[in-house]
Amino acid sequence: QVQVVESGGGLVQAGGSLRLSCTVTGLTFGSYAMGWFRQAPGQEREGVSCIWYSGHLTYYADSVKGRFTISRDNAKNTLYLQMNSLKPEDTAMYSCAAGRLGPCSPSWSTNEYNYWGQGTQVTVSS
């Protein structure tokens, strides 16, 4: 059984930083693309970032480019999202998801992701 568990969310002031973590069990983590998504109240879920299985290629949404960094430690079955220079508009529930074997794409199609976590709340105050 695949389990995806996020952690690291919280309340932070604008301009601050947070690091999200996502631990995956039940699959060969190092073979799968991984992605971070977020959903604010009343809005559709949007793709934030994704990373290839090996970690050597990453993609970012324009809204977070230059501020967020995605990374993974395949030895620890863990995905990370370092979020710097946070803005109030970054407030959302952040979820990670395991995608297909190998690559990810910046199409942010949720159809490419089969396993999802429950999410961790990030709130940025102004």
Steps between C-alpha positions, in 0.01 A plus 500: 500500500640836395507774762585863436544725803580870492635711785654837564213737442410779737445871549770738382527870434538635150862482394564196716592144410370150552620157391243237422581130507319205347581141588379219276484131585368200311662569164846531353529872570808555288320381186214750512459862406370705789303821513378769737155649454304756697140600540370816660140526623260553214768445239602211281802289582809622323836347432792657685802292408603155386821302484618210291561161662876562511471860614699635209214693343245724667215727398332790678183698460570859399349623825768330711800500270807643670346465847427127539740210458396138464739219587497135592703252697434161345692323776250639751190471279440868563404798288560859609375845410705791629285811490666839539372857473150378575206719405143505632386361165703186570248412771351162413485131582813345351492140387763277352430225254681210339475507126602271221819306466784726390429854386255770598372779281397860563152426372401451865241243400371327810426199279873432500503453878363187662583534867419807709559609855249672727682829480659748738366850553718801426375838616691819424398811690553850365 
